[in-house]
């Protein structure tokens, strides 16, 4: 993908919460149409990167650019317009418990895009079909769905307005192997069928290898390596090797 249109760029981004530094001079590029997977241990700042891209957080230092616009310099109106080009798949689906499947998937279509109800119904049915939930009754509540089905509904909601960018936060977390593989296949399908640009945060290496065009690893708030799945598999960096192999022999290397 290198050499294509640069859709997302983080330039020397740093972020701290109180005395705890989460991101330290992060540089990151995402090109149009690719799937970039960000790996790393829990708490190293992976999800914080997604929040910066979505304009939910702003850096203490550095710049975040999306589609040629510096996110922090946008007005609230401009930021909302930019967010309309994004879909977010949250770690635990983050469905509204009091709303039905239809109301969850149609939420942004009705609130942000003011889509007529009959058109929203067609769009919801289309996206549920795309994620393999064609037969699911639209009036079910999230509590009536399995974990895998909730993830799929969350994905249908994220793609309902046909965004250019999809941000996935631990999309396979908490799922059994069969459901995880189904979600991986859906991520690939979104790229192939919709041509979306995706950023996937995960610590699931099977998922990372399957869906990624490129993989970047964060450790201790820093970007310590990036490359194709094959390059990451073959990396000699001790941090990367220990993470991707799951090795627990000896202490974590000191950097």
N, C-alpha and C positions, 0 to 999 in steps of 0.2 A: 504493500500500500504506500510505501515511502515514495514521495514525489507527487502524490495526489493532492487533492484539495484538503487543506488543514481546517478541520471543523472546530476542534477544541484545542486550546493551548493553555497550559499553566506555566508561568514564567517566574521562577524563583519564589514560589509561594511558601510562606511560613504562617503557621497558626498555632496559638497557644490558648489553653483554657486555664486561667489562673497562672499557677507556677509550672504547669505541665505543658511542655512543648509537644505538639501532635504532628505538625508538618514542619520540616526544616529545609527550606530552599529547594522545594520540589519543582522539577521541570518535567513536563509531560505533554505529548502531542497525540492527537487522535485524528485520523484521516477519514474523509467521507467514505461511507460504505464498509468500513472495517469493524471488527469486533476486537476491542482491546480488553484484556482481562488483567485486573490488578489483584495480585496475591500478597499474602503476608499474614502474620499472626494477628489474633484479635487485639484490638486496641492500638494498632500502629498507624491509624489514620486513613484507612481505605475508604470507609464510609464518609469521612470528612471531606475527601476529595469530591465525591458525588454531590455533597451538599454545596460545595463551592461552585461546581458546574451548574447546578440548578439555581444558584443565586439565593440559597437559603442561609448561607454563611458567606462572609467576605474575609479575605486574607488580612492578616496583620501587616504583612509585607508581601510584595510581589503582585502579579497581575493574573487574572483569569479572563481568557478571551473565548467567546463562543460565536461562531459564524461572523467573525470579523468585528465583534463588538466587545469592548471591555465591560464585563458584567457589573463591576462596582460603580461605573459611571452612568449606568442606565437609570432613568427615572422609574418610578413604580409602574407607570403605564407601559414603558418600553420593556421592563423586566417581565411583566405579565404577558406581553406579546411574545417575548422570547420563550417563556415557559410553555406557551401553546405549541411550540415546535418540539417539546420534550414529553416523554412518558417515563414514569418511574415505577419500577416493580420493587416494592418494599420487602424487607427480609421476612416478615411474618404475614405477608399479603396486605395487612393494614386495611382490611375491609371495614366498612361501617356496619357494626353489628345489628343496628336497628333497621337497616335498609335491605331490600331484596337483592337478588342477583342482578335483576334488570336495573334497579336504582343505583347500585354500585357501579356497574359498567357504564351506565349512561350519565353518571354524575357530572363529568366535565362537559359532555356534549350539551347538556341542558343548562348548566350554570355558566360556563365560559363561552360556549359557541352558540347558545340560544337556538339550538336545533329544534325544529318542529317535532312533536312527540311521535308521529307516525314514522318520520324519517329516523328518529333515534331508535325506535323499536327495530327497524330493519338493520341499522348499523350494529346494534347490540347482538342481534341474532347472527349476523355475518361474522362478527369477531369471536363470538362463542363457538361457532362452527370451526373457525380457523384454529382455535386452541383445543379442539376436541371435546367441546361441551355442547354439541348441537342438541342433545336430548335432555339437557338439564332444565327443569321447570324454572321460568324466570321469577317466580314468586317465592322461591326458597330463600331462607336467611342463611348467613354464613355459618351459624351453629349447626345447620343441617348438612353441611358439606364436609368431606374429608380434607385433610391437610393439602393433599395434592390438588384437589378440586379448587380449594381456596386460592392456591397459587395460580392456577389457570385463570380463575376469575380476575385475580389481580393483574395478570398479564393482559387479559382481554380489556380491562379498564385502561391499562397503560397505552394500548394500541388503538383504542376506539376512535380517537381523533386523528389517527394516521400520522404520528409524529415523525420527524426526521431523525431524532435522537432518542434512544431508550437507555435508561440508567437502571441497572439491575443490582440490588443490594442483597448478596447471599441468596440467590434464587433457589438453590437446592438445599438450603439449611433445614434440618429437621425432617427431611423426607426420606422414605425408604428408597432402596436402589432403583426399583422399577419406576417410581414417580420421579426420581432425580433424572433418570435417563430420558423420560418423557419431556421434562422441562428443558433439558439440554437440546433435544431435537426441536423443540419449539423455538428456542433462541436461534438455532441455525435457520429454521424456516422463516423467522422474521427478517433475517438478513437476506435470504434468497428471494422470498416472495415480495417483501416490501422495500428492500434495498436500504434498510435503516442503518444508521451508525450506532454502535452499541458500546457501552462501557459496563463491564461486569466485574463486580467485587466478589471475591470468593476465597475460601481456603481449601476448596475441594479441587484437588489437582486433576482428577479424572475429568471433571467438568471443564476445568481450564484448558486442558489439552484438546478436548473435543470441540469447543466452541470458538477458541481464540484464533485470530490471525496473528496477534502479537500478545505477549505476556510481559507485564512489568511487575517487579517485586519491590515492596516497601519494607524497610526495616528501620526501626528506631527513628521514624519520621523522615527518612531519607530514601530516595530512589537508588537502589543498589544494583540494578540490572534490568535489562529489557531485551527482548528478541522474539523470534518465532518460537513456537512450542518446541521445535527440535533443538534450537539453540539453548533454550532454558533447560531442557532435559540433559544436554551435554555440558552445561556450565560447570566450570571448575571452581567458581566462587564458593567458599565453604558455607556461607549463610544460605545461598540459594540451594546448594546440594542438600544440606540438612533439612531444609523445608520441603523440597519437592520429593525427597526420598522417604521422609518421615523418620529419619535416623535419630535415635536417642542415645547413640554411643558417645559418651563423654559430654562435657558441658557445651553450651552454645558458644561458638567461637567469639572471641572478643575483637571488635572492629575498632 
